[in-house]
Amino acid sequence: MRSGYLTRLSAWVREAMPGYCAFCHLPAAPGLPWCNACFTDLPWNFQGCHGCAEPLTLTTYCSHCQLAPPAFERVYAGLVYAPPVSLLIHDFKFHASARAGHLLAELMGYTPPEVLPDALVPVPASPVRAKERGFNQAEWLARKLGSKWQVPVMRSKRLRQGKLQHSLSRKERLTNLKGAFAFDTPLPAHVAIVDDVLTTGATAHALAEAALAAGAKQVDVWAAARTPGKDIDR
């Protein structure tokens, strides 16, 4: 019991003391929640596919985007889903850590796209996930980014649940989510889908199709991190 109390106290002290790096707890860079060394060492996605941001080394577009281009135009995912970013996302998604959420929003908003969209569209949580977690992490991030850049947030709705995605292959995910989303109101010309992690891109593709059907002309995707394709393609 004492160990748990000390752990919670340590976390509270770190959160209550600004000016220290969220990763190593040494003095942070001025006005930022991280130090320059930790920021540089984060798993940056420098060589991502120009379509879906899958981490690459040589080619401009991954094989999936070459063979079957997704409904969205471009993914902005500056980080690879690997420690310590994966740990932040886990704490945020499964433990509702506001501290982790703020850090992810800061990282996502550190370098904004050259052209901001007309609206942000968070990926809607499934009823099962919403009940388990008590909140929608994608909507939380979208509202933080929308407030930062004065971009409105527009909601979509799920028409059907389908199977849980984590146990499905890429092809199965695409089939599972086809026609799963819709919008009650027309969308502006340029929208950006917001999520914490992009895995296969199947959810973003299905939501982008719904956005285009609702009047959008260009759909981008903003995610905190991109999962390497080798981890999900079976």
N, C-alpha and C positions, 0 to 999 in steps of 0.2 A: 504494500500500500504506500509506504514511504517513497519507494522508487518511482511509482506512478505519479505521486504528488510532485516530486522533484522534476520529473520530465515535463509535466504541465507548467510548473513554475518557470523552468528554463525557457520553454516556448513562449510564455507570456512576457518574460523579460526581453527576449530577442525581438518580439513584435512591438513592445512598448519603447524600444530604444532605437530611434531612427539614426541614420548615419553609419550603420554597419551593414556589411555585405550579407545578403540573405543566404548565400551559399557557404562562405567560409567564416563569417562573423568578424572579419577584420574590417578596418575602416573602409567605407564605400566611397566610390567616386562622387564628387560634389553633385548633389541633387538627384542621385540615382540610387536604387536599392541594391546595387551590386558593385563590386570592385572591378577594375579594368582587367585584372588577371583572370578572374572567374568568368567574366563576360567573354573574353577571348577564347577561353577553353570550352565554352558551351558547344554542343554537337551541331554546328551550323550546317545547313543544307545548301552549300554553295553550288553544287552541280546537279540541281534538281531538274527533272523533265520540264520543258517549257509548257507542257499541257497540264499534267497532274502533279508535278513536283516530286515524283518518285526519285529518290537519290540515284544519280547516275555518275559515270566517270567520263565517257567520251561522246556519246550521242546527244543530240538536241532534244529528241522526243523518244520516249520509251516505246517498246514494241506494241503495248496495248493502245497507246494514243495514235500510233501510226496505222494500226489495223482497224481500230474502231474508235474514232475521235469522240470524246465525251460531249455531253450537251453544254457543259460549262466551257468557257474560253481559256481561263488561266487560274492556276492555284497559287496563292501566296502562302507558303509554309516555310518560314525561314529556318526552322529547326528540325532535326531528325528526332524521332521518338526513341531516345536513349537517355541514360542517366546523365545529369540530374533532372533533365526536363521530364522524363517519364515518371519520375518520383513526384514531381510537382503536380503533374496531371492526375496521378493516382490519388494524392492527398486532396486535391480539389474535387475530383469527381466522386470519390467514394467516402470522403470524410468531411466534405463541405468546408474545407479550409479556406477561409477568406484570404488569408495571407498568401497561399499558393495561387489563388485566383487573381489577386492583384498583381502578382509577379508575372503570371502568364499574360495578362492584359497589357502590362508594361512592355513585355518582350514583343508581343504582337504589334503594338503601336509604336515601337521604337523608330521604325523606318516606314512611314506610310507609303502606299502606292502613289505614283505620280498623279493619277487621276482618281479621285474618290468617287464611289458609287452614289447613286441617288437614294439608295436605301439598303439597309442590312437585313438579311433574312436568316435568323438562327434555325438550325436543324431542330425540328420539334422532337421532344422526348417521347418515347413510347410510353403508354400507360404503366407498363410493368416497371420500366426504369424510373419514371417519375415518382412512382409510389416507393420504390426502394430508396432513392436518393433524397427525395423531398424537394428537389429543385432541378431546373434544366441548366446545366453548365454552359451550353451553347448560347442560350438566351442571356445568361449573366454576362458572358464575355461580349456579346453583341451590344448590350446596353452600356457597358463600360466604354467600348470603342465608339459607339454612337455618340455618347456624351462628350468624349474627348474631341471628336471631329465634327460634331453637330450634324450627324447623319441620322435620319429617322430609322427606327426599327419596325419592320412589318412582319407579321406572323403568318405562317402557313398552318395547314391542318393535315392530320393523318386520316386517310380514308379507310385504311385497313392496317392491321398490325403485322401480319406475316410472321415468319419464324425469326427467332433471335439471330442476329447476324454473325456473332462470333464463331459459330460452329460451321459456317458455310464457306465454300470456295468463292473465288471471284465471280465465276459464271453464275453460280447459284445465288449470290447476293444481288446481281443485276436483275435476275428473273424474279427474285423474292420481292423486290421493291418497285417493280414496274407499275406505274399508276397508283402509287401509295400516297401521293401528296397532292394537295390542291390549294388554291387561294380563293377567298371570298370576295376580294376586291382586286381591281386591275393594278398592275405593277408599273412603276416608272421604267424608263428605257434601260437603265444600268443598275443592276443589283448585285450584291455580294452575299453569298451564303457563308455563315459563320459556324465553325465547329471547333472543338478542342483538338481532335486528332483526325487526320484523313488516313484511312487504311487502304481499301481498294478504290475508293472514290465512287462506289456504287450508290451510296446514300446521296451524295452530292449530285451525281448524274440524274437520279430520279427526281430530286428536288429542283434541279435546273430545268428539266423537261417541263415540270409543272409551272415554273416561273416563266418560261418562254410561252407556254400556252396562255398565261395570264397577262401577256402583253410586253414582257421584258424583251429587249433586243440583244442585250449582252449580260451574261451571268458569269461572275468570277467566284472564287472560293477563297476565304481566309481561314486558315487553321493555325493553331499554335505549333503543331508538329506534324510531320509526315512519317508514317511507318514504312520502313524499307519493304519493297515488294516481295523479297525472298521470304519474309516472315508470314505472308498471307496467301501467296499463290500456291495452290496445291494441284 
